[in-house]
Structures are given as C-alpha cells and as structure tokens.
Amino acid sequence: MLLKEEITFSTIQALAFQTERKLLKEVGLFDVYEGKNIAPGTKSYAVSFVLQDSSATLTDKKIDKSMQRIQEAITKELGAQLR
C-alpha cells in the first residue's frame, strides 16, 4: 500500500487491531520501499495479517469480511492506496 512518508508501521498496526479486535492476531511488516517509481513524499508498505479464531475454522467469507474492514479503515483513516 502507498502511504504518506510520515505514517509509521505502528500507526497501521494500531488501526488494524482497533478495526478487527476479535480475529486479528498479528500484523507484520515485510517490506518498505521509497524511491524510483514511487511518488515523492510517499512510501510503499507490504504488510501481512494473521487472522485466527480459536473456537472455529475460519471461512473465506469471514476472512474476506475482516480484511475488507481493515482495508477500508486504512484507506479512509490513513489515505492509503492499494498497489
């Protein structure tokens, strides 16, 4: 996702956990890119999300719904653009 360079990973992480309290267990950062082919003043974050329900097997529908909520929150609150 593309974000303004002043937005930190901890901000993304906190917002994700605030948005999906029940199923989200971990948010990881596996790449940050700034430079060529990225607009000045922005950076690209590659983020992973681990969802888990200890009482039932997660279905694709539940996972998609949770990820959509997280994505919408990050887009709305932080102005992120998906790449």
PABAZA-17234 format. One line per 2 residues: number of its first residue (from 1); for each residue x, y, z of N, C-alpha, C. Coordinates in Angstrom, 2 decimals. Example, Ala and Ser with C-alpha at 12.3 -4.5 7.8 and 13.67 -1.06 7.14 Angstrom:
BEGIN
1	13.19:-5.69:7.80:12.30:-4.50:7.80:13.20:-3.30:7.80  12.85:-2.25:7.08:13.67:-1.06:7.14:12.90:0.03:7.87
This chain:
BEGIN
1	0.83:-1.17:0.00:0.00:0.00:0.00:0.88:1.24:0.00  0.42:2.28:-0.68:1.14:3.55:-0.72:0.58:4.48:0.36
3	1.49:5.07:1.12:1.11:5.97:2.20:2.03:7.18:2.21  1.58:8.25:2.86:2.46:9.40:3.07:3.64:8.93:3.91
5	4.82:9.50:3.63:6.03:9.01:4.28:6.04:9.19:5.79  5.24:10.09:6.34:5.24:10.31:7.78:4.41:9.27:8.56
7	3.64:8.45:7.86:2.84:7.42:8.52:3.73:6.23:8.85  3.71:5.83:10.11:4.58:4.73:10.56:3.83:3.40:10.54
9	4.62:2.33:10.56:4.03:1.00:10.63:3.21:0.83:11.90  3.67:1.39:13.01:2.93:1.25:14.27:1.54:1.88:14.18
11	1.39:2.91:13.37:0.08:3.52:13.15:-0.84:2.56:12.40  -0.31:1.91:11.37:-1.07:0.92:10.60:-1.45:-0.24:11.51
13	-0.51:-0.72:12.28:-0.72:-1.85:13.17:-1.82:-1.54:14.19  -1.74:-0.38:14.83:-2.73:0.01:15.84:-4.12:0.12:15.23
15	-4.22:0.72:14.06:-5.51:0.87:13.39:-6.09:-0.49:13.02  -5.26:-1.39:12.54:-5.73:-2.74:12.17:-6.29:-3.46:13.40
17	-5.57:-3.41:14.52:-6.05:-4.08:15.74:-7.30:-3.40:16.29  -7.40:-2.11:16.13:-8.60:-1.38:16.57:-9.80:-1.78:15.71
19	-9.58:-2.01:14.44:-10.64:-2.34:13.50:-11.12:-3.78:13.62  -10.19:-4.70:13.78:-10.54:-6.13:13.86:-10.01:-6.70:15.17
21	-10.78:-6.55:16.22:-10.35:-6.95:17.56:-10.46:-8.44:17.81  -11.42:-9.08:17.19:-11.71:-10.48:17.51:-10.75:-11.46:16.82
23	-10.55:-11.33:15.52:-9.82:-12.34:14.76:-8.36:-12.00:14.49  -8.00:-10.73:14.50:-6.63:-10.33:14.14:-5.67:-10.66:15.28
25	-4.67:-11.47:14.98:-3.69:-11.89:15.98:-2.32:-11.27:15.77  -2.00:-10.93:14.52:-0.66:-10.42:14.23:-0.69:-9.55:12.98
27	0.10:-8.48:13.01:0.30:-7.63:11.84:1.80:-7.54:11.64  2.26:-7.89:10.44:3.69:-7.89:10.18:4.05:-6.99:9.01
29	5.23:-6.43:9.09:5.76:-5.61:8.00:6.89:-6.38:7.35  6.76:-6.66:6.05:7.82:-7.41:5.41:8.55:-6.66:4.31
31	8.13:-5.42:4.01:8.89:-4.62:3.05:8.45:-3.16:3.12  9.42:-2.27:3.01:9.18:-0.83:2.89:10.00:-0.36:1.71
33	9.37:0.40:0.82:10.08:0.89:-0.35:9.81:2.37:-0.53  10.89:3.11:-0.74:10.82:4.52:-1.10:11.80:4.71:-2.26
35	11.43:5.48:-3.23:12.38:5.74:-4.31:11.74:5.69:-5.67  12.50:5.11:-6.61:12.11:5.08:-8.01:10.71:4.48:-8.18
37	9.90:5.11:-9.03:8.53:4.70:-9.36:7.53:4.90:-8.22  7.94:5.58:-7.16:7.04:5.93:-6.06:7.03:7.45:-5.97
39	5.85:8.03:-5.85:5.73:9.49:-5.81:6.52:10.06:-4.63  7.14:11.21:-4.83:7.87:11.86:-3.73:6.93:12.09:-2.55
41	7.45:11.89:-1.34:6.65:12.10:-0.14:5.80:10.90:0.24  5.96:9.80:-0.49:5.21:8.58:-0.17:6.17:7.40:-0.04
43	5.66:6.33:0.56:6.41:5.08:0.65:5.43:3.93:0.51  5.97:2.80:0.14:5.16:1.60:-0.05:5.44:0.62:1.08
45	4.38:0.20:1.74:4.48:-0.81:2.79:3.88:-2.11:2.28  4.54:-3.23:2.54:3.98:-4.56:2.31:3.71:-5.14:3.70
47	2.45:-5.40:3.98:2.02:-5.78:5.32:1.29:-7.12:5.26  1.52:-7.95:6.28:0.81:-9.22:6.39:-0.09:-9.20:7.61
49	-1.18:-9.95:7.53:-2.15:-10.03:8.62:-2.41:-11.49:8.93  -2.39:-11.84:10.21:-2.70:-13.20:10.64:-4.03:-13.15:11.38
51	-5.01:-13.90:10.84:-6.33:-13.99:11.45:-6.51:-15.39:12.02  -7.12:-15.47:13.20:-7.32:-16.78:13.82:-8.54:-16.72:14.73
53	-9.31:-17.79:14.70:-10.45:-17.96:15.60:-10.21:-19.26:16.36  -10.04:-19.16:17.66:-9.71:-20.35:18.45:-10.90:-21.28:18.65
55	-12.10:-20.82:18.31:-13.28:-21.65:18.54:-13.86:-22.28:17.27  -13.39:-21.86:16.11:-13.94:-22.40:14.86:-12.96:-22.19:13.71
57	-13.13:-22.97:12.67:-12.33:-22.80:11.46:-12.84:-21.57:10.71  -11.92:-20.73:10.29:-12.32:-19.54:9.55:-12.72:-19.91:8.13
59	-13.79:-19.29:7.67:-14.23:-19.48:6.29:-13.68:-18.33:5.44  -13.67:-18.55:4.13:-13.24:-17.49:3.22:-14.09:-16.24:3.42
61	-15.37:-16.42:3.65:-16.29:-15.29:3.83:-15.90:-14.45:5.05  -15.59:-15.11:6.17:-15.18:-14.39:7.38:-13.85:-13.67:7.17
63	-12.93:-14.35:6.53:-11.62:-13.75:6.28:-11.77:-12.53:5.38  -12.51:-12.68:4.29:-12.71:-11.57:3.35:-13.38:-10.38:4.03
65	-14.35:-10.64:4.89:-15.07:-9.58:5.59:-14.12:-8.83:6.53  -13.32:-9.57:7.27:-12.36:-8.94:8.18:-11.32:-8.13:7.43
67	-10.79:-8.70:6.35:-9.77:-7.99:5.57:-10.35:-6.75:4.90  -11.59:-6.83:4.47:-12.22:-5.66:3.86:-12.37:-4.53:4.88
69	-12.76:-4.87:6.11:-12.87:-3.86:7.17:-11.52:-3.21:7.45  -10.48:-4.01:7.54:-9.15:-3.48:7.79:-8.71:-2.58:6.64
71	-8.89:-3.06:5.42:-8.50:-2.28:4.24:-9.25:-0.95:4.17  -10.55:-0.98:4.42:-11.34:0.25:4.37:-10.90:1.23:5.45
73	-10.58:0.75:6.63:-10.14:1.62:7.71:-8.81:2.28:7.36  -7.87:1.50:6.85:-6.57:2.04:6.49:-6.69:3.04:5.34
75	-7.52:2.74:4.38:-7.75:3.66:3.27:-8.40:4.96:3.73  -9.45:4.81:4.54:-10.20:6.00:5.00:-9.41:6.84:5.99
77	-8.85:6.20:7.00:-8.19:6.93:8.09:-6.78:7.41:7.72  -6.06:6.65:6.91:-4.67:6.99:6.62:-4.43:7.42:5.18
79	-5.46:7.34:4.34:-5.33:7.75:2.94:-4.50:6.80:2.10  -4.43:5.55:2.49:-3.62:4.56:1.77:-4.24:4.24:0.41
81	-3.37:3.88:-0.52:-3.79:3.39:-1.82:-3.20:2.00:-2.00  -4.02:1.05:-2.40:-3.51:-0.30:-2.64:-2.75:-0.33:-3.95
83	-1.67:-1.07:-3.97:-0.86:-1.23:-5.19:-1.17:-2.56:-5.82
